[in-house]
Amino acid sequence: MKRSWNFEWFKTILQRNLTLNPFNDSNQTAWERRSKLYGTSLKGVLFKGAPDVVNEHFHDWHKKIVLEFVEGTGELRILDVGCGYGRLSIPIIEKVPNVDITGIDISENYVRLYKENTSHSAFVVGVEDLPPDFGTFDYILCVTVLMYLDDENLKKAVFNLLSHLKPKGKLILIEPHFSGYYFQTVFGLGTFLMKRIQKDIVDTQGRSFRSDKIEQLFHHAGGRVLCKWRLPMTSLFLGPLTLAGKLFPMGAVRPFCKFIFFLDALLGKLKLPSIQVAYLIAGDEKG
Ligand SMILES: C[S@@+](CC[C@H](N)C(=O)[O-])C[C@H]1O[C@@H](n2cnc3c(N)ncnc32)[C@H](O)[C@@H]1O
């Protein structure tokens, strides 16, 4: 029989190697293991395969976004969703010493580390299971957490995030974006190689969100995206930056990172491909 060359087989193979490993039901176990492996370190909560200088670069960007979005130094109530070891709560506490900040995470070990590192309370609970009487907050922080949820839990999580905001409260959300996916994986090559080379026991890879998926999800649940920040230059230079980070000492690569950081600050509002996008979201149409 003549084989039909419709390239479906090729697309399947390509897709299998390009997909950012969709949700699997060992999410909690994988995070518990990862938190124990890396403890209080950027590799635990950012890119585990990236050199330190790249993780430091992303950490600086996340910190800048969070500190810019959190306004006021009065008595603020903040919830850090998927808090990890407290990476982003710590600079908030430094900026607003009397802040009432709480963390939640599915990993018991991260909750323990969060309490140790911040001296604030934290609870083991998934964002999708947040109880209605958990209280309301001026700000909710949710950085690279929704990416690990399947569609059903994602809807529950979006509803919970919005319903736990005070009337004028804001959600600060950072998630991967598909527009930068090809840069992140060096056009699929990175994922392909990782799956074959890496004998890693921690598989916590999540998804990246396509075009306006986040906006649609939150709009549907009654929220509104007020503004967005992107990382176009970091995305473009991620390959060279990673290579440089592997080959050269941190001190030599840092000035390059600072330059890219500066360019991203200039270009971050433009609709350019970006491996992550930061969103400021209001809880209701009037927020
Ligand atoms: C990539 S790390 C980011 C941690 C922290 N937000 C940060 O940026 O430093 C993802 C975190 O989300 C937590 N997590 C994963 N699924 C979750 C869920 N359904 N509910 C709450 N936390 C979750 C993980 O345990 C992990 O601490």
The ligand as an SDF file (V2000), in Angstrom:
LIG
                    3D

 27 29  0  0  0  0  0  0  0  0999 V2000
    8.4740   27.4500   39.9880 C   0  0  0  0  0  0  0  0  0  0  0  0
    8.1910   27.4270   41.7150 S   0  0  0  0  0  0  0  0  0  0  0  0
    7.9460   29.1420   42.0770 C   0  0  0  0  0  0  0  0  0  0  0  0
    8.0090   29.4320   43.5510 C   0  0  0  0  0  0  0  0  0  0  0  0
    7.8100   30.9000   43.9180 C   0  0  0  0  0  0  0  0  0  0  0  0
    6.5540   31.3990   43.4210 N   0  0  0  0  0  0  0  0  0  0  0  0
    8.9500   31.7210   43.3720 C   0  0  0  0  0  0  0  0  0  0  0  0
    8.7550   32.3440   42.3230 O   0  0  0  0  0  0  0  0  0  0  0  0
   10.0210   31.7350   43.9710 O   0  0  0  0  0  0  0  0  0  0  0  0
    6.5170   26.7980   41.7620 C   0  0  0  0  0  0  0  0  0  0  0  0
    5.9870   26.6710   43.1850 C   0  0  0  0  0  0  0  0  0  0  0  0
    4.5910   26.4030   43.1230 O   0  0  0  0  0  0  0  0  0  0  0  0
    4.2840   25.3580   44.0190 C   0  0  0  0  0  0  0  0  0  0  0  0
    3.0640   24.7380   43.4880 N   0  0  0  0  0  0  0  0  0  0  0  0
    2.9420   23.8870   42.4460 C   0  0  0  0  0  0  0  0  0  0  0  0
    1.6440   23.5700   42.2610 N   0  0  0  0  0  0  0  0  0  0  0  0
    0.9430   24.2480   43.1920 C   0  0  0  0  0  0  0  0  0  0  0  0
   -0.4340   24.3330   43.5290 C   0  0  0  0  0  0  0  0  0  0  0  0
   -1.3350   23.6510   42.8730 N   0  0  0  0  0  0  0  0  0  0  0  0
   -0.8070   25.1500   44.5560 N   0  0  0  0  0  0  0  0  0  0  0  0
    0.1280   25.8480   45.2550 C   0  0  0  0  0  0  0  0  0  0  0  0
    1.4550   25.7930   44.9920 N   0  0  0  0  0  0  0  0  0  0  0  0
    1.8480   24.9930   43.9870 C   0  0  0  0  0  0  0  0  0  0  0  0
    5.5180   24.4780   44.0350 C   0  0  0  0  0  0  0  0  0  0  0  0
    5.5910   23.6630   45.1880 O   0  0  0  0  0  0  0  0  0  0  0  0
    6.6200   25.5370   43.9640 C   0  0  0  0  0  0  0  0  0  0  0  0
    6.9650   26.0060   45.2340 O   0  0  0  0  0  0  0  0  0  0  0  0
  1  2  1  0
  2  3  1  0
  2 10  1  0
  3  4  1  0
  4  5  1  0
  5  6  1  0
  5  7  1  0
  7  8  2  0
  7  9  1  0
 10 11  1  0
 11 12  1  0
 11 26  1  0
 12 13  1  0
 13 14  1  0
 13 24  1  0
 14 15  1  0
 14 23  1  0
 15 16  2  0
 16 17  1  0
 17 18  1  0
 17 23  2  0
 18 19  1  0
 18 20  2  0
 20 21  1  0
 21 22  2  0
 22 23  1  0
 24 25  1  0
 24 26  1  0
 26 27  1  0
M  CHG  2   2   1   9  -1
M  END
$$$$
